[in-house]
Every structure is written in C-alpha cells, then in structure tokens.
C-alpha cells in the first residue's frame, strides 16, 4: 500500500517504540519516539538483507524518496550494491576535495610555515584567500590550465595591483611544484605565464648618495631634539644600515659589548645575522643602555616597554628635521651605504651584500654562513663609521 501525504503528516510514534510506515518496494519512513523521521530502503544483496538511509523527512519529500528508491533498484538490477556505490562516491568526493587547489595550497603553506616569518606566511594566506581561492580554490588542481591562472591574475592586475599579481604568479609556481612533488600533477601550468603580466614599475627608495649632502643630513640628525630613544635609533641607523624593522625590533639580548657585535635573525632570510659594531655604534648603545637596558628592546615604545618603538618613528624624526620624503627614508640608509661603500670607499661588493643580509654565494654556489669574512666586515663597518664622521665634520667633499 502506498503512503499518502496526509498519512505522513499525521503519523506519530508512541513513547516506547519506533514506527515504520511502508510505501512499497522496500521504502519506508522510520519515526522515532523523539519524532526524528528518516527514509530508509530495505533491500537484499548477495543473499543478505541491508538498509540504506535516504535522508530526513520533510527535507526529502515522498516524491524524492521514491525517486531515490527507484535509482537504487536500477543499481541492484545491474548487480551494484547501492550502499557500496554511495561509499565509493563519498570517497571520490573526499579525494577530489583533498586534491583541490585550495587543499593543496593550504598543505603547502603549512609545510613552509616554519621557514618564514609568521607575518610573511599570513600575507600569503590573505593573498590566497582574497584573490585566488574564491575563483579556483575548489577546482581540482590537476584540471587548472594557464588560461585559468591568467584569469585570476588579470583580476588582480585590473585593479592596478601589478606587484601583487606578480607575487601571486610566484605563489602559483611554488604551489604547483609542491603538487608535483606530492604526486598530484605532472607539470606546472604557471610556467607558461612568464611575460604575460605587465612589468612592475621599480620605485627606488629615496636615499642620499652625494657625500656633501650626506654630511649635511648627518649633522641635521645630530641636532635632533626629540626623545633620547628615537635620537639613538636615528643616529645608529646610518652606522649599521639594517632594515628599519630590524632596527626598531633590536633586543639587548642580541648586543654583545665585549665582542662588539649585534646578532639577530634577518627578516628576509630567516637566518642569524651579525652586525659588527663600530666604536661609534657602541658609544650610542652604551649611552642609551641605562635608559632601556633593563627591558627587552633597545628602542622600546614610549607607551610601553613591552613593545618596540613605532615603525614610523625614524621616518617622523627625519620629517621633523626638514629632510623631505623624496630625499631620504629609514630604508634609504641601506642604499646609501651600498652605493657609497662600493663607489667611494671601494669595498668589495660581496662584503657589502653580506653585511646587508642579502643571500650571497661563493663561486661554487654555496651560501656563505653568518661568520664568513667577519674580520673584513668589522674593518669595513669601522671604516664606514669613520667616513660618516669625516662627512659630518667636512664643509666640502672629503677626498677618497
């Protein structure tokens, strides 16, 4: 006897037993004492009686349940167990999800998490979540083609974020190479995107490289009358020419007065870096030590000693001295040192690059470790500090 809509609406189980309402062909609605209503199909396969769940009522209507029953019967007529078929389909869906671009990308990101700074990993994660996953994240990574990837990059390029588009293309390559190594794909479709994007316009950070003008800037910096912490950081910046973030994050634990060294983990390479401290640098640090030496940071925030000073502190100090943004910024001291050590003091470039914490390799392609040429770099840093003193005291250009 077939069920009716009215029967389904009125049927209730008692407080003790589950009620079963049969519709025919093995289909029935199971109603529990808690009023949970589930469609089930009773059938036989390979001589055994089996049950297949077809979903909850009323989400699955009577008509839908009958359709699911008929689909299962067709499988049975072809010698296929509906339960086994469902498990196989679920396994296929799970495997497809595991091999989606998003799943592989997140797996790759997790593998690299310990090799980069957390902020860098977070930046890539946000980039993927905002610009990539909404468009190709759910697709199988093996099915993606160069035009699919280019469409993603064109959207980024369309909002004039050209550098971001190039970085995403780099991330594509990293993810696809990981997919190759884990057996998901055989080739990298992002390789065919070389030259497809508009080039990034290189904007060099402002930096003073004229000796006479640098002497003027250094004298202006010596005359800074702001707080002693910012003044110390401002005066140390040209002597050590590290990245601005590394300077403001400097910790006393990394300063060794006896060895005249500052050790920290370089932000770009995630490796320990050594900055030899010239006598002038040591004097600045010794002068500020009574003020901040009891805390973690050499240059703490004026609001709390638990955080370093603001990333804009040195930039703001330069602006307060009347040094325009088109001429010098905190990062510009690196370019100043790189240019003038090379062109004026004639220091070998590999020593300069190593002191800038850039990746430097020898003739065999091996990366130098942090202690390589340390004696020569100590001599270079003292020579640089002496040269800056000479510029500050000169009315014209020193002879070098």
Beta strands, then each sheet from edge to edge (+ up, - down):
strand 1: 19-24
strand 2: 27-31
strand 3: 37-45
strand 4: 48-56
strand 5: 255-256
strand 6: 261-265
strand 7: 272-276
sheet 1: 1+ 2- 3+ 4-
sheet 2: 5+ 6- 7+
end
